[in-house]
Amino acid sequence: MKFTYHLKEKSQKNMARLGEFTYNGKVYQTPMFMPVGTNATVKTLSPEELKEIGCGIILANTYHLWLRPGEDIVKNAGGLHKFMNYDGPILTDSGGFQVFSLAKPKDITEEGVHFKNFENGDSLFLTPEKSIQIQMTLGSDLVMSFDECVKWPSTREYIEKSVERTLRWAKRGKEAFTSDDQMLFGIVQGGEYEDLRRKCALELVKMDFDGYSIGGTSVGEDKKTMYKMVTYATKNLPEDKIRYLMGVGDPIDLIENVMRGIDIFDCVSPTRLARHGHAYTWRGKINLKNSKYKDDFTKIDDHCDCYACKHYTKAYIRHLITASETFGARLLSIHNIYFLTKLMEKIRENIATDTLEEFRDEFIKNYYGDGYEYK
């Protein structure tokens, strides 16, 4: 197998972990943030820029690549790595989140999910086996089980049934998984119910997956509820397997969920925010569309040395964004991904000294200001 994970160190104060994984002979450190490349590209950025920023794993989306260009075209190109010219590790999600955002409850059956192609309205049907087959054909390194991502809030009765279905689908997907050089993850669901999260986690552990994901968060719940969901899952997962929290990328959520035992994260937020003129800074998020930046000839963040901050000013980037020039979105995407990469680096440094809680408190003070409350 090309990908191996090793847990190096744990905090004495919380559930934070330092780990590393080896991929094709290169070692990467966790906790880590993973940029999202939905259509086999992180929007506006090249693979070379991602590597220069210091990114490790990046994501591609099974659902979108299945529809366009199709998994067989990717395979014929030599697999996802060659198709997109990225020689680092790639994770593919199962397509479940996109499917369930398009499907109605009545379309979810024991066999799979019926839904409409978002582009042309064609009827589609995705099963656990089909999702795994597509991901094996794409040739990613980390493969996700097909699960049901339940909206929040949902009734306990529905979530109970959904967890049972997710577990049956996980078993079917594992039986369909025949690759020797990919890792397969089980996904813990269960909503905000501790006993359901525990049951789902423990049943997945019995199936012995290569890694474990926590799903069904960042779907509308408040932060305290999210943190509970994560804790309910991670405390029932094995320590020697890598843990992935899906779709979470707000800076404070990265810190808090590392403290709850998460190793890797993904989110579209850094590039999505960039396209709308927003930038992370160590003093909080700013909106460069604001008129006060019109003649601000300083860099985005005094404490940043990314490409954008080294070469361009807020005024220039604001001009690009307001003029709908793609270069503005590129520069802010570089900056935002660099910021989260550096944040994870600082998180790792503070786990090593067991000062992550102090770092969190200082980060909140600087980023959000006094009186911040989790919402």
Secondary structure, DSSP 8 states (H G I E B T S, - for coil): --EEEEEEEE-SSSS-EEEEEEETTEEEEESEEEEB-TTSS-TT--HHHHHHHT---EEEEHHHHHHTT-HHHHHHTTSHHHHHT--S-EEEE-SHHHHHHH--GGGB-SS-EEEE-TTT--EEEE-HHHHHHHHHHHT-SEEE-------SS--HHHHHHHHHHHHHHHHHHHHH---SSSEEEEEE--TT-HHHHHHHHHHHHHH--SEEEE-S-SSS--HHHHHHHHHHHHTTS-TTSEEEETT---HHHHHHHHTTT--EEEESHHHHHHHTTEE--TT--EETTSGGGTT--S-S-TT--SHHHHH--HHHHHHHHHTT-HHHHHHHHHHHHHHHHHHHHHHHHHHHTT-HHHHHHHHHHHHT-TT----
